[in-house]
Amino acid sequence: MRRLILALALIVAFACLTLLLFPAARAIAAATHGVAQITAGPELESTNEIMTIIRWTTTHPGGTDLHYGIVHYGTAATNLSQVAKSPNRRNPSQPDMIFRVRIAGLKPQTTYYYTVESTSATGLNDGVSSPIRTFKTR
């Protein structure tokens, strides 16, 4: 019985160390479980008086090849009722997926609050959700 417990403890320790030391292993583990994770961003890629582009990177989501980057935004952190959405096709040979969403029709010199998520083509959430962030148009 002690040998069995010791063997299980060693297997768990090895699995934890592998995921901790090798980021690619984390990406593969997340993708095989169908839940993506944000690895970079979200951040402002560019902005002007009436338009902005938000970019973020996730681990490879599973499911369909087509995914949507979605930005919920508004001028108050408690009211992110506006939505911008952009399609993105995943490349199975790449470990990450970069999303870029263009938001148009903004007001100049205005602070906006936003959060991002991604979904498969069927509308199934990839498990990605960011904290609320801000940007200001010029």
C-alpha positions as a Markdown table, in Angstrom:
| # | Residue | x | y | z |
|---|---|---|---|---|
| 1 | Met | 0.0 | 0.0 | 0.0 |
| 2 | Arg | 2.8 | 2.4 | 0.8 |
| 3 | Arg | 4.5 | 1.7 | -2.5 |
| 4 | Leu | 1.2 | 2.6 | -4.3 |
| 5 | Ile | 0.9 | 5.9 | -2.4 |
| 6 | Leu | 4.5 | 6.7 | -3.1 |
| 7 | Ala | 4.1 | 5.9 | -6.8 |
| 8 | Leu | 1.0 | 8.1 | -7.1 |
| 9 | Ala | 2.8 | 10.9 | -5.2 |
| 10 | Leu | 5.7 | 10.8 | -7.6 |
| 11 | Ile | 3.5 | 10.8 | -10.7 |
| 12 | Val | 1.6 | 13.8 | -9.4 |
| 13 | Ala | 4.8 | 15.6 | -8.5 |
| 14 | Phe | 6.3 | 14.9 | -11.9 |
| 15 | Ala | 3.1 | 16.1 | -13.7 |
| 16 | Cys | 3.1 | 19.4 | -11.7 |
| 17 | Leu | 6.8 | 20.0 | -12.3 |
| 18 | Thr | 6.3 | 19.4 | -16.0 |
| 19 | Leu | 3.5 | 21.9 | -16.3 |
| 20 | Leu | 5.4 | 24.4 | -14.2 |
| 21 | Leu | 8.7 | 24.2 | -16.1 |
| 22 | Phe | 7.5 | 23.8 | -19.6 |
| 23 | Pro | 5.0 | 26.4 | -20.9 |
| 24 | Ala | 4.3 | 24.4 | -24.0 |
| 25 | Ala | 3.0 | 21.6 | -21.8 |
| 26 | Arg | 0.6 | 24.1 | -20.2 |
| 27 | Ala | -0.7 | 25.1 | -23.6 |
| 28 | Ile | -1.2 | 21.5 | -24.7 |
| 29 | Ala | -2.9 | 20.6 | -21.4 |
| 30 | Ala | -5.2 | 23.6 | -21.7 |
| 31 | Ala | -6.0 | 22.8 | -25.3 |
| 32 | Thr | -6.8 | 19.2 | -24.7 |
| 33 | His | -9.1 | 20.1 | -21.9 |
| 34 | Gly | -11.0 | 22.5 | -24.2 |
| 35 | Val | -10.3 | 25.6 | -22.0 |
| 36 | Ala | -8.0 | 28.3 | -23.4 |
| 37 | Gln | -6.1 | 30.8 | -21.2 |
| 38 | Ile | -4.9 | 34.3 | -22.0 |
| 39 | Thr | -1.1 | 34.3 | -22.3 |
| 40 | Ala | -0.7 | 38.0 | -23.4 |
| 41 | Gly | -2.9 | 41.1 | -23.2 |
| 42 | Pro | -5.5 | 42.2 | -23.7 |
| 43 | Glu | -3.9 | 45.4 | -24.8 |
| 44 | Leu | -4.4 | 48.3 | -27.1 |
| 45 | Glu | -2.7 | 47.7 | -30.5 |
| 46 | Ser | -3.7 | 51.0 | -32.0 |
| 47 | Thr | -6.2 | 53.8 | -31.6 |
| 48 | Asn | -7.2 | 57.1 | -33.1 |
| 49 | Glu | -10.2 | 59.5 | -32.5 |
| 50 | Ile | -12.9 | 57.1 | -33.5 |
| 51 | Met | -11.4 | 53.6 | -33.7 |
| 52 | Thr | -9.3 | 51.2 | -31.7 |
| 53 | Ile | -7.9 | 47.7 | -32.1 |
| 54 | Ile | -7.6 | 45.4 | -29.0 |
| 55 | Arg | -5.2 | 42.4 | -29.2 |
| 56 | Trp | -4.7 | 39.4 | -27.0 |
| 57 | Thr | -3.2 | 35.9 | -27.2 |
| 58 | Thr | -4.6 | 32.7 | -25.9 |
| 59 | Thr | -3.5 | 29.1 | -25.7 |
| 60 | His | -4.9 | 27.0 | -28.5 |
| 61 | Pro | -8.6 | 26.5 | -28.0 |
| 62 | Gly | -10.1 | 23.2 | -29.0 |
| 63 | Gly | -13.2 | 22.6 | -31.0 |
| 64 | Thr | -14.0 | 24.3 | -34.3 |
| 65 | Asp | -11.3 | 25.9 | -36.5 |
| 66 | Leu | -13.3 | 29.2 | -36.5 |
| 67 | His | -13.3 | 31.2 | -33.3 |
| 68 | Tyr | -14.5 | 34.7 | -32.5 |
| 69 | Gly | -12.7 | 37.3 | -30.5 |
| 70 | Ile | -15.3 | 39.3 | -28.6 |
| 71 | Val | -14.8 | 42.7 | -26.8 |
| 72 | His | -17.5 | 43.9 | -24.4 |
| 73 | Tyr | -17.0 | 47.7 | -23.9 |
| 74 | Gly | -18.7 | 50.9 | -22.7 |
| 75 | Thr | -18.0 | 54.2 | -21.1 |
| 76 | Ala | -18.7 | 52.9 | -17.6 |
| 77 | Ala | -17.1 | 49.8 | -16.0 |
| 78 | Thr | -20.5 | 48.7 | -14.8 |
| 79 | Asn | -22.1 | 48.9 | -18.2 |
| 80 | Leu | -20.2 | 47.0 | -20.9 |
| 81 | Ser | -23.2 | 46.7 | -23.1 |
| 82 | Gln | -21.6 | 47.4 | -26.5 |
| 83 | Val | -20.0 | 44.4 | -28.3 |
| 84 | Ala | -17.4 | 44.1 | -31.1 |
| 85 | Lys | -16.6 | 40.7 | -32.6 |
| 86 | Ser | -14.0 | 39.5 | -35.1 |
| 87 | Pro | -13.6 | 36.0 | -36.7 |
| 88 | Asn | -10.3 | 34.2 | -36.5 |
| 89 | Arg | -9.3 | 30.8 | -37.9 |
| 90 | Arg | -7.1 | 28.7 | -35.7 |
| 91 | Asn | -3.9 | 27.1 | -37.1 |
| 92 | Pro | -3.5 | 23.6 | -35.6 |
| 93 | Ser | 0.3 | 23.8 | -36.0 |
| 94 | Gln | 0.6 | 26.9 | -33.8 |
| 95 | Pro | 0.4 | 26.6 | -30.0 |
| 96 | Asp | -1.2 | 30.0 | -29.5 |
| 97 | Met | -4.0 | 32.0 | -31.1 |
| 98 | Ile | -3.8 | 35.8 | -31.5 |
| 99 | Phe | -7.1 | 37.7 | -31.5 |
| 100 | Arg | -7.5 | 41.3 | -32.9 |
| 101 | Val | -10.8 | 43.1 | -32.6 |
| 102 | Arg | -11.5 | 46.4 | -34.3 |
| 103 | Ile | -13.9 | 48.7 | -32.5 |
| 104 | Ala | -15.3 | 51.6 | -34.7 |
| 105 | Gly | -17.7 | 54.5 | -34.1 |
| 106 | Leu | -16.0 | 55.7 | -30.9 |
| 107 | Lys | -16.1 | 59.2 | -29.5 |
| 108 | Pro | -12.9 | 61.3 | -29.4 |
| 109 | Gln | -11.1 | 61.9 | -26.1 |
| 110 | Thr | -13.2 | 59.4 | -24.3 |
| 111 | Thr | -12.2 | 56.7 | -21.8 |
| 112 | Tyr | -13.7 | 53.3 | -22.5 |
| 113 | Tyr | -13.8 | 50.2 | -20.3 |
| 114 | Tyr | -13.6 | 46.7 | -21.8 |
| 115 | Thr | -13.2 | 43.0 | -21.3 |
| 116 | Val | -12.5 | 40.2 | -23.8 |
| 117 | Glu | -13.5 | 36.7 | -24.4 |
| 118 | Ser | -13.4 | 34.2 | -27.2 |
| 119 | Thr | -15.9 | 31.6 | -28.5 |
| 120 | Ser | -16.0 | 28.8 | -31.0 |
| 121 | Ala | -18.1 | 29.1 | -34.2 |
| 122 | Thr | -20.9 | 27.3 | -32.4 |
| 123 | Gly | -20.9 | 30.0 | -29.7 |
| 124 | Leu | -19.3 | 27.8 | -27.0 |
| 125 | Asn | -17.1 | 29.9 | -24.8 |
| 126 | Asp | -13.4 | 29.0 | -24.9 |
| 127 | Gly | -13.1 | 29.7 | -21.2 |
| 128 | Val | -11.3 | 33.0 | -21.8 |
| 129 | Ser | -12.3 | 36.1 | -19.9 |
| 130 | Ser | -10.2 | 39.0 | -19.0 |
| 131 | Pro | -10.4 | 41.5 | -16.1 |
| 132 | Ile | -11.9 | 44.9 | -17.1 |
| 133 | Arg | -9.3 | 47.3 | -18.6 |
| 134 | Thr | -9.4 | 50.8 | -20.1 |
| 135 | Phe | -8.3 | 52.8 | -23.1 |
| 136 | Lys | -8.7 | 56.4 | -24.2 |
| 137 | Thr | -9.3 | 57.6 | -27.8 |
| 138 | Arg | -7.3 | 60.5 | -29.0 |
